[in-house]
Amino acid sequence: MRIICGANKGKKITPDSRLALRPTTDFAKEGLFNILSSRYDISSFDVLDLFSGTGSISYEFASRGCRAVHAVEIEPRHVAFIRNTARKQEFDQIRVIRNDAFHFLSICKVQYDIVFADPPYDMHNIEKYQI
């Protein structure tokens, strides 16, 4: 996994093999950020990254200069990985929140410019939630 653009472009991030994750592919990240960058100056944005997993999307937003990036992840090992990686990459604007994404949405009072949600593909009963 690598950061594809911005101040930390090209930096490699290697998730611990014990993490049960499927990081967003570089191809998918490039497509997403090409669309966003062609329409918006995201450097002034506040971003919410739900189901953060490895934090890959959060790192991309931070590398591109977003003002604040809140990464919500429930799994403690994933939270620790995101925090450590954000510290190593000097992404001071990333705040990792250990919480269930749906619960966080029910209590959150912050308004975000972008909300990115990539739930696990095998998440059971996701259709019962309405966001």
DRENROPA-369881 format. One record per residue (C-alpha): residue number from 1; residue in three letters; chain; x, y, z. Coordinates in Angstrom, 1 decimal, padded with zeros to 4 digits. Example, Ala and Ser with C-alpha at 12.3 -4.5 7.8 and 13.67 -1.06 7.14 Angstrom:
! residues 2
> 1;ALA;A;012.3;-004.5;007.8
> 2;SER;A;013.7;-001.1;007.1
This chain:
! residues 131
> 1;MET;A;000.0;000.0;000.0
> 2;ARG;A;001.3;003.5;-000.8
> 3;ILE;A;000.2;007.1;-000.6
> 4;ILE;A;-000.5;008.1;-004.2
> 5;CYS;A;-000.4;011.9;-004.1
> 6;GLY;A;000.2;014.9;-002.1
> 7;ALA;A;003.0;015.8;000.4
> 8;ASN;A;003.7;012.2;001.3
> 9;LYS;A;003.4;010.8;-002.3
> 10;GLY;A;005.1;007.5;-002.8
> 11;LYS;A;005.5;006.7;000.9
> 12;LYS;A;004.9;003.0;001.5
> 13;ILE;A;002.7;001.8;004.3
> 14;THR;A;002.8;-001.9;005.3
> 15;PRO;A;-000.1;-003.1;007.4
> 16;ASP;A;000.7;-005.8;010.0
> 17;SER;A;-000.2;-009.2;008.5
> 18;ARG;A;-002.3;-010.0;011.5
> 19;LEU;A;-004.8;-007.3;010.6
> 20;ALA;A;-007.8;-008.8;008.8
> 21;LEU;A;-008.2;-006.1;006.2
> 22;ARG;A;-008.6;-005.5;002.5
> 23;PRO;A;-007.1;-002.0;001.9
> 24;THR;A;-008.6;000.2;-000.9
> 25;THR;A;-006.6;-000.5;-004.0
> 26;ASP;A;-004.3;002.2;-005.5
> 27;PHE;A;-006.5;002.0;-008.6
> 28;ALA;A;-009.7;002.8;-006.7
> 29;LYS;A;-008.0;005.6;-004.7
> 30;GLU;A;-006.7;007.2;-007.9
> 31;GLY;A;-010.1;007.2;-009.5
> 32;LEU;A;-011.8;008.6;-006.4
> 33;PHE;A;-009.2;011.4;-005.9
> 34;ASN;A;-009.1;012.3;-009.6
> 35;ILE;A;-012.8;012.9;-009.4
> 36;LEU;A;-012.6;014.9;-006.2
> 37;SER;A;-009.6;016.9;-007.3
> 38;SER;A;-011.1;017.9;-010.6
> 39;ARG;A;-014.1;019.4;-008.8
> 40;TYR;A;-013.0;020.6;-005.5
> 41;ASP;A;-010.1;022.1;-003.6
> 42;ILE;A;-010.1;019.6;-000.8
> 43;SER;A;-007.3;021.2;001.2
> 44;SER;A;-009.8;023.2;003.3
> 45;PHE;A;-012.1;020.2;003.8
> 46;ASP;A;-013.0;018.4;007.0
> 47;VAL;A;-013.3;014.7;006.3
> 48;LEU;A;-014.9;011.7;008.0
> 49;ASP;A;-013.6;008.3;007.1
> 50;LEU;A;-015.9;005.6;008.4
> 51;PHE;A;-014.8;001.9;008.7
> 52;SER;A;-011.2;003.2;008.3
> 53;GLY;A;-009.5;-000.2;008.4
> 54;THR;A;-005.9;000.5;007.5
> 55;GLY;A;-006.5;004.2;007.3
> 56;SER;A;-005.5;004.3;003.6
> 57;ILE;A;-008.2;006.8;002.6
> 58;SER;A;-007.4;009.0;005.7
> 59;TYR;A;-003.7;009.1;004.7
> 60;GLU;A;-004.6;010.2;001.2
> 61;PHE;A;-006.8;013.0;002.4
> 62;ALA;A;-004.2;014.1;004.9
> 63;SER;A;-001.4;014.0;002.3
> 64;ARG;A;-003.5;016.3;000.1
> 65;GLY;A;-003.7;018.8;002.9
> 66;CYS;A;-007.2;018.4;004.3
> 67;ARG;A;-007.8;020.5;007.4
> 68;ALA;A;-009.1;017.7;009.6
> 69;VAL;A;-009.5;013.9;009.0
> 70;HIS;A;-011.5;011.9;011.5
> 71;ALA;A;-011.0;008.1;011.1
> 72;VAL;A;-013.6;006.0;012.8
> 73;GLU;A;-012.7;002.3;013.3
> 74;ILE;A;-013.9;-000.1;016.0
> 75;GLU;A;-011.2;-002.8;015.9
> 76;PRO;A;-008.5;-001.9;018.5
> 77;ARG;A;-005.5;-003.3;016.5
> 78;HIS;A;-006.6;-001.3;013.4
> 79;VAL;A;-007.0;001.8;015.6
> 80;ALA;A;-003.5;001.4;016.9
> 81;PHE;A;-002.1;000.8;013.4
> 82;ILE;A;-003.8;004.0;012.0
> 83;ARG;A;-002.5;006.1;015.0
> 84;ASN;A;001.0;004.8;014.6
> 85;THR;A;001.1;005.3;010.9
> 86;ALA;A;-000.4;008.8;011.2
> 87;ARG;A;002.3;009.7;013.7
> 88;LYS;A;005.1;008.3;011.5
> 89;GLN;A;003.8;010.1;008.5
> 90;GLU;A;003.4;013.3;010.6
> 91;PHE;A;-000.3;013.6;009.8
> 92;ASP;A;-001.3;015.8;012.7
> 93;GLN;A;-004.7;016.5;011.2
> 94;ILE;A;-005.7;012.8;011.6
> 95;ARG;A;-007.8;012.0;014.6
> 96;VAL;A;-008.6;008.3;015.2
> 97;ILE;A;-011.8;007.6;016.9
> 98;ARG;A;-012.4;004.1;018.3
> 99;ASN;A;-016.1;003.5;017.9
> 100;ASP;A;-018.8;001.7;015.9
> 101;ALA;A;-019.4;003.8;012.7
> 102;PHE;A;-023.2;003.7;013.1
> 103;HIS;A;-023.0;004.6;016.8
> 104;PHE;A;-020.6;007.4;016.0
> 105;LEU;A;-023.0;008.8;013.4
> 106;SER;A;-025.8;008.8;015.9
> 107;ILE;A;-023.8;011.0;018.4
> 108;CYS;A;-021.7;013.1;016.1
> 109;LYS;A;-022.3;016.8;016.2
> 110;VAL;A;-019.5;017.8;013.7
> 111;GLN;A;-020.3;018.7;010.1
> 112;TYR;A;-018.0;017.3;007.5
> 113;ASP;A;-017.4;018.3;003.9
> 114;ILE;A;-016.8;014.7;002.8
> 115;VAL;A;-018.0;011.5;004.4
> 116;PHE;A;-016.3;008.4;003.0
> 117;ALA;A;-017.7;005.0;004.1
> 118;ASP;A;-016.3;001.7;003.0
> 119;PRO;A;-017.9;-001.0;005.2
> 120;PRO;A;-016.6;-004.5;005.3
> 121;TYR;A;-017.9;-006.4;002.3
> 122;ASP;A;-019.1;-009.2;004.6
> 123;MET;A;-020.9;-006.9;007.0
> 124;HIS;A;-024.1;-008.6;008.1
> 125;ASN;A;-027.5;-006.7;008.2
> 126;ILE;A;-026.0;-003.5;006.8
> 127;GLU;A;-029.3;-002.9;004.9
> 128;LYS;A;-031.1;-002.2;008.2
> 129;TYR;A;-029.1;001.0;008.7
> 130;GLN;A;-030.2;004.2;007.1
> 131;ILE;A;-027.7;007.0;006.9
